[in-house]
Amino acid sequence: MARLKVEQKKSTIGCKANQRETLRTLGLKRIGDVVVKEDRPEIRGMVHTVRHLVTVEEVD
C-alpha cells in the first residue's frame, strides 16, 4: 500500500481551530515537521483540510 509523506510548510497562527487540531492529529507540531502516513481516505481528508499549510508526496 502506498504511503503519504506530509510536511508542514506554514504556521497555524491565524488558522481556524479545526485546522490546528487536524495538524495535531496528523502528528505535526511545527514548521518543518514530517510524518509518513498510510494512504487511506481518512488521512486524505485530513490533508485536504489543511492543504494550504502542508506539502504532500507519495512514498513507496
C-alpha positions in Angstrom: 0.0 0.0 0.0 1.2 3.5 -0.8 2.2 6.0 1.9 2.0 9.7 2.1 4.8 12.0 3.3 3.3 15.1 4.8 5.4 18.1 5.7 4.1 21.2 7.5 5.2 24.3 5.5 3.2 27.2 7.1 2.3 28.3 10.6 -1.1 27.7 12.2 -1.2 31.3 13.5 -4.5 32.8 12.3 -5.9 29.4 11.3 -9.2 28.0 12.4 -9.2 25.7 15.5 -10.3 22.7 13.4 -7.2 23.1 11.2 -4.9 23.3 14.1 -6.5 20.2 15.6 -6.2 18.4 12.3 -2.4 19.1 12.1 -2.0 17.8 15.7 -4.0 14.6 14.7 -1.6 14.1 11.8 1.3 14.4 14.2 2.6 17.8 13.0 3.6 20.3 15.7 5.8 22.9 14.0 7.0 24.1 10.6 9.3 21.6 9.0 7.9 18.6 10.8 7.5 15.5 8.5 5.3 12.4 9.0 4.6 9.4 6.9 1.1 8.0 6.9 -0.8 5.2 5.2 -2.7 6.4 2.1 -6.2 6.0 3.4 -9.4 8.0 2.8 -9.3 9.4 6.4 -5.8 10.7 6.0 -6.6 12.1 2.6 -9.5 14.0 4.1 -7.3 15.4 6.9 -4.7 16.5 4.4 -7.4 18.1 2.3 -8.5 20.2 5.3 -5.0 21.7 5.8 -3.8 21.5 2.1 -2.7 25.2 2.3 -0.4 24.5 5.2 1.3 21.3 4.1 3.0 19.6 1.1 2.3 16.0 0.3 4.1 13.5 -1.8 3.6 9.7 -2.3 6.3 7.4 -1.0 6.5 3.6 -1.7 
